[in-house]
């Protein structure tokens, strides 16, 4: 209905992905969880996952724009 | 002890989410030109969106919290609610019922009943649904405000009004479409917000097999973790096997149910009753852009639904496994107690003497008002006497020795454990999002049923579409107001809420029988449907009044007229009640229909009844994409899952 939902979803997750990745990269100590002896910077890792997801959504929205919706 | 402190990055995620949902509402406002745009999205939404919204409308925050709680209490058997209690019904809805809902051009589920039968039958369903949905919305908002208050220390009233305000704005601007779009957003937030928690939790317990190994140990002595009373024991696979403990009988599984109750009570009556007749979810399928999309919506939704147990139930199992491992420094949270109560308990420990530990244990138990582990308190008193412990250490010791679990706290305790600032904001925002979209979903279903099926049908027919558009918006505001009132009611009268939900259970249990006979038997008459439904509701109430679950006292829980039957658990009682009500409604509707004359001709019922509707030809669809075929494939996948976790 006029607004392709992939735009807001893609945009939001891209922004949050950038935010989490940035925070994870800058504040390593605060973003790391120690599990079973391993140190996992979950903000950095998951931030990148969110970023990739957001970008894929945006790509989907852009492709959707190129093919006009069926009447 | 329990407050979470949010960092700036967490607030940023939250604010981003709120900004986006408000933005979505604003951008959709220009497309809202008719009542149909506003209330039913004018049948314009693509399949993947309606499919995800369909599942999202069902996956409210209470389900997230509740499924983790059940995962802790019952293990993988909780997946029955998905693999038995949802998938078959969703497939049935897609393949057999959507053609009637969508093809009849009914604007709501009650409206289908009006077309098939008459206004009284429609009215019964519409009124019951309208009331239920407003209460459901209120319960959701009360739970949210309570959570924000207990977890983050926000003021209850402020939290309630702000969250309701956000929902009001985006629903008022963009109508059903707004609600649907934000439900899709919420779906991704929940998956992406909680997946890391599950991943980290599984890593922490040593992986899937290690978790199952721990759970096998727990099953032989669940009372050690306060999961069951003393002396109760199960076979080792009670938490890790979905079917074997159920087939072994009610005494041999933590749920206390038998296989018939699961298959017929849950799997058929309750499941089909919800998925096939509840307008909250069906509305999302009805908003699809064409018949094929409408039929595919529940099928698209079935895929994530099948996989959700790994996201929402496994956290509960992880929590149990973690609690059983002493070096993990984790326990399933005890009931939430105030700081004052803890302070009194700390004083009790400090003033107790190791020589008379029994008195000390009693003093601590009295201060807390909860059962405690005598051993743990005794050793705490002894440890404090030896080297003076800090208040914090004593508090932690007390926390670990409360002999009662608050299962609803499981998912949040795992979020607290594994989410650093950043990820924490995401998980909490996901939770917030699902509460809010629960309210939005209920309000959009409510405003449609009110405007078209109550207001237009009974009170003010024949007005212009502009008038009904206005009414749709007006009743949205009223609906949010009523939800807030229900939230306060739920907060104040906790026991009353149990009664109210009980009544809704009575109304829902027989409903599917009415739809089944209406859609598949042209001989069903309106009188038969009406009296059958009424009788079914009465049968539910009667069944409840004469049965009780083991361990409950007669009263709100049942058995208040006379106890004719006892069930091993409330869940079993509930499933059998559903089975009974369905059977009564079905039989009554059938018998009364045969005894009364039909009021509608075959022609009038075309498109509303199976035998009088031409089969939908999906010639242009490849064989593998036809709804019937996809349905069978999904069922096979579901059976495979059941076998894997047998």
Boltz contact constraints between the chains, C-beta under 6 A:
constraints:
  - contact:
      token1: [A, 1]
      token2: [B, 31]
      max_distance: 6.0
  - contact:
      token1: [A, 1]
      token2: [B, 44]
      max_distance: 6.0
  - contact:
      token1: [A, 1]
      token2: [B, 177]
      max_distance: 6.0
  - contact:
      token1: [A, 2]
      token2: [B, 31]
      max_distance: 6.0
  - contact:
      token1: [A, 3]
      token2: [B, 27]
      max_distance: 6.0
  - contact:
      token1: [A, 3]
      token2: [B, 28]
      max_distance: 6.0
  - contact:
      token1: [A, 5]
      token2: [B, 49]
      max_distance: 6.0
  - contact:
      token1: [A, 5]
      token2: [B, 181]
      max_distance: 6.0
  - contact:
      token1: [A, 5]
      token2: [B, 184]
      max_distance: 6.0
  - contact:
      token1: [A, 8]
      token2: [B, 20]
      max_distance: 6.0
  - contact:
      token1: [A, 8]
      token2: [B, 24]
      max_distance: 6.0
  - contact:
      token1: [A, 9]
      token2: [B, 185]
      max_distance: 6.0
  - contact:
      token1: [A, 12]
      token2: [B, 20]
      max_distance: 6.0
  - contact:
      token1: [A, 16]
      token2: [B, 13]
      max_distance: 6.0
  - contact:
      token1: [A, 20]
      token2: [B, 422]
      max_distance: 6.0
  - contact:
      token1: [A, 23]
      token2: [B, 9]
      max_distance: 6.0
  - contact:
      token1: [A, 23]
      token2: [B, 422]
      max_distance: 6.0
  - contact:
      token1: [A, 30]
      token2: [B, 420]
      max_distance: 6.0
  - contact:
      token1: [A, 31]
      token2: [B, 420]
      max_distance: 6.0
  - contact:
      token1: [A, 33]
      token2: [B, 418]
      max_distance: 6.0
  - contact:
      token1: [A, 35]
      token2: [B, 203]
      max_distance: 6.0
  - contact:
      token1: [A, 35]
      token2: [B, 204]
      max_distance: 6.0
  - contact:
      token1: [A, 42]
      token2: [B, 196]
      max_distance: 6.0
  - contact:
      token1: [A, 42]
      token2: [B, 423]
      max_distance: 6.0
  - contact:
      token1: [A, 43]
      token2: [B, 422]
      max_distance: 6.0
  - contact:
      token1: [A, 43]
      token2: [B, 423]
      max_distance: 6.0
  - contact:
      token1: [A, 46]
      token2: [B, 196]
      max_distance: 6.0
